[in-house]
Amino acid sequence: MKKETKETVVKTVNKKSTPEEVSDFLDIAMAKEPSEKKQKPKLANIKLDKLHPFEGHPYKVVDDESMEELKNSIAEKGLLNRIIVRPIEGTDEYEIISGHRRVHAAELLEIKEVPAVVYFIDRDEATVLMVDSNCQRDSVSPVEKGKAYKMKADALSHQGVASGQIVPKSDDNRTTAQIGADAGESYKTVQRFIRLTYLTPELQEYVDTGKMKVSPAVEISFLDEERQRDIVDCIEETDIFPSHAQTRRMRQLDAEGKLDYESIKEIMSELKPNQVEKIKIPIDCIRQYAPRGATPKDMEELLIRLAKENYQRQCRMRDDGAR
């Protein structure tokens, strides 16, 4: 479109047009030309010393058994899947979007370069692609997934702001719904994973190692750092982890301004239902001694009554012997 000044555009507007209509016409008529199409992805072999980890990526790269298996596979068959990278602006180097573990395994094997797909995209687009490329892995921990989802939510929100859209806080559900749809999860599940990013590092480690369940961890994430550290101290003292019901009570007390170290310790010291010792007896072992048609509950009551009668009998015998 030929560049026009404000004055020439205004002349084309009907004299009866309102100021608002003139303003709208200006916005359309003087809009910038569409930006050039982005360069298509290309295939390349890239030297390892030109590769850098994705800044702030949440995925751990650990020298464990899984890494050893990956290293052995690459040594035997080579890299079967290309890593995904993007150029770092103003350099001849690249940022890894997907393939951090493969690059590390290649380093261990002293491989000089790896096959890659180069995407010419900005930081926000790269963040979305990084999350989508990695979150389907079975080895992704709950906290890693939460951090990844949060990065994607921030990137999507930033894309909206950058495009001139107003992104109200009420749109958080819409953003997490989009993330959930991409990952095959509900928006509430995405929000629960994101809540894990508000935990202290110690509590995050408990979640990732399976010592603490996700549900109580989500409840704890709403407490401030001081109260969270009180919970960590109690766990270290007792080696007991709070249940979901207990953490919900903690949140309630916190809302009332009554939660402190002592109340946390008192709640966590309570015996939880799954900590009560139980005797397991195969039902066939007592069925022949129970009345016909007795239910499992009837048999339980029968055993308790017989145990009580036996105890009372022993007490009477002990008293008679003392006379």
N, C-alpha and C positions, 0 to 999 in steps of 0.2 A: 504493500500500500504506500502511495506517495505521502511523504511527511507533510503534515498540515499544521499551521499555527492555530492557536486558540481562536484568533480573530476570524480566520477563513472558515473554520468549522462553525462558529456561532452564526455566520451569515446564512448557513444552510438550514438553520432552525427556523421554524415558523415564528413570526413575530408574536403570535398569541401564546407561544409556549411558556410554561411556568419556569421559574428558576430551577426547580427540581428536575424538570424534563430536560432542560439545557445541560445540567450537570450530568445526567445519565447519558445523554447523547455524547458528551465530551469523553466520558469514561470509555465508551465503546469505540468511537471514531478515532481517538488518539491512543488507543491501546498499542502496546509494543508488538512488533512482528513475532510470530511463533519462533521459539528458540530452535536452533539447529538440532537435528536428530542426533541422539547419542551414538557413539561408535559401538559397533556390535562386538560381543565378546570374541576373543581370539584364543587360539591354542598356542602355548609356548613352553619351552623348557627353561626353567629359571634356576640360577645358581643359589645355593642355600644362603650364601652370605648377602644376598639381596632380599632375603625374606625377613619379615618382622611379625611377631605375634599381633593379633588384633587387640588394640588398646582397650584394656578393661574387660576382656572376655572372661566369662565365669568358669570355663571348663578346665578342670585340673589335668595336668599332664604328669603322670606319675610313673616311675620305673618299677612297675609291679609285674605280676605274672601275665596280665593281659598285654602289657607293653612288650614283654619278651616274646609272646606268641606273634604279635604284629611284626616285630623285628625279624623273626624267623621266616614269616610268610613273605615279607618283602625281599629277604635275602634269597629265598628260593624262587619266587615268581615275579619279583619286581613290584612296582606300584601299579596295581590294577586299575585304580581310580585316581583321576587327576585331582589335585588340590584346587581350591578356588581362592583367587587373590584379587586385589584391586591395586592400581598404581597409587603410590604415595605422592601427593601433589608436589611438584617442583623438584622431584628426584627421579632417579632411574631405579628405584627400589619399590618393593611391594609389601602390602599388608595382607596377612593370611586371614581369609574369611572362614574357610573350612579346610581342615587338614592339619591341625596343630600336632596331633599325635603321630601322624604319618611323617611329618617333617622331623619330629624329634627322633623317631625310629631311623630315618634316613641319616640323621646326624650321627647316631650311635654306630651305624654301619659305614660311616665315612663316605657316603654317597655325595657327589659334588653338586648335582642338580636334580630337580624333580619336574615331572610333567604337570602343567597347570592350565587352568582356564582363567583368563584375565577378563574381569568385568570392569568396565569404565563407568563406575557409579560413585555417588557421593557417600558421605559417612552414614547418613540415616538409612539409605537404601542398603548399604553394606551391612548395617546392624540387623536389619530385618532378614536379609539373606543368611547372615551368620547364625541367627537363632533358628530359622527354619531348616537350615542344613544340619544342625547338630541335635536339636531337641528330640528327634525320634530315636536316638541311640539308646539302647537298653542300659548302658552304663552311666547315664546322666543321673546325678543324685538330686534329691528334692531341693536342696539349697541352690545348686547349680541351675536347676530349671527355673527356680524363682528369680534368680538374678538375670537369667536370660530373658524371661518374660518381662521383667521390669525394664531392661534395656530396650526391648522391642516396643513396649508401651511408650516409653519416653521418645523413641525415634518416630513413632507414628504421630504422636502429639506434636513433635517439633516439625514434622512434615506439614501438618495442618496449619501451624502458625506461619511457617515459611511461605505457604501458598496463599496467605492472606485470610485464611479462614479463622473464625472465632471458635476456639475449642473450650467450651464451658466445662466446669468440673463434673457436671452431670453426665458428660459424655464418656466418663471413665468406664462405665458398663459397656458402652458401645465398642470402645477400644479393646477391652478384655474379651468381649464376645468375638471380635474379629480374630484376636490371637487364639482363642479357644477353638474357633472354627478351623483355623489353619493347622492346629495341633491335634484336633479330634477330641477336645475336652470342653466342658462347660465353662462359661465365664466365671462362675463361682469357684471352680477348681483353679482357674488361672489366678484369681484374686487371692486364694488361700496360699498358693505357691509364692506369690509376690510378698505376702505378709512375712514369710520366712526371712526376707532380706532385712527386716527390722529387728532381728534377734542379735544379741551379742555374739561374737565369734565362738565363744565356748558353747553356747546353746546351739548354734548352727552345726558345730562339730558333732554334738550329741545326736542331732537329727540325721545327719548324713551317715553316721555310723550305726544307726538303727537303735540307739539306746533310748531315744525319746521319740514318741509317735508324733506324727504331723499335727493331729488335732489339738493336743495340749500345747504344742509349740506355737500354733496359730494364736491361741488365747493369750499366751505369754507375750507374744509380739506386740500386744496393745499396751503393755506396761512400760514405764520409762526404764532407762538404763540402770538406775540405782536398784529398782525392785528386781530387775532381771538378774543383776549380780548377786542380790540376796538369795535368789533361787539357786544360782550356781553354787554359792557357798553352802547352802543346805544339802544340795546333791553331793558335794564333795565330802561333807561331814558324815552323811548317812548312807551314801551310795544307793539312795532311793530316788526314783523319778516320779514327779506328780502325775496323776491321772487327768483325763479330760475334765471330769467332774470337779476335781480339786482346783484346776486352773480356772475354771469358770467361777468358782467361789472367790478365788483371788481377785479376778477382774471386778466382781461385784463389790468386794471390800475396798478395792482401789477406787472405784467410782464413789464410794461413800467416804473416802479419805481415811480409811481405817487400816489399810494394808501396810505392814512394816515387817521387819525381819522376824520378830517373835510370832506374829500371826501366820507368816509363811511357814515357819518351822513347825508350828502347832498343826497346821493343815496337813503338811507333808508327813508328819509322824503318825497320822491316823492309819489304821490297818485298812487296806483296800480289799474289796471282795475277792480279787484274784490272788490275794496273799494269804487267805484263810486256808489252813491245811485241811485236806479232805481225805477220807478213807474210801477207796474204790474197791468194791466187792462184786465179783460177777454174780448176776442175779440168779443164775442156776444153782449157785452154792447154797442159797437160802430158800429157794422156791419150795423145795420138798418139805421144809420145816414150817412154812407159812400156811395160813388157812387158805382153802381153795378159793380162787377168784381174787386173792389179795393183789392190790396194785403195788407198784414200786414204792409209792408213798406210804402205803400200809406196812410194807416190809421195813421201811426205814423207821417208822414209829415203833414197830415191834422190837427191833434191835435196840432202840434207845430205851424202851421200857424194860427189856430183859437185862440190859446193862445196869440200869438204875436199881432193879430188884436185886441183882447180884451184889451190887455195892452195899445196899442196905443190909443184906444178909451177912456180909463180911463184917460190917460194923457191929451187928448184934452179937456175932460170934466172938469178936474181939472184946466187947463189953462183958459178955458172960465169962470169958476166960480171965478177966481182970478181977472178978469177984472172988 
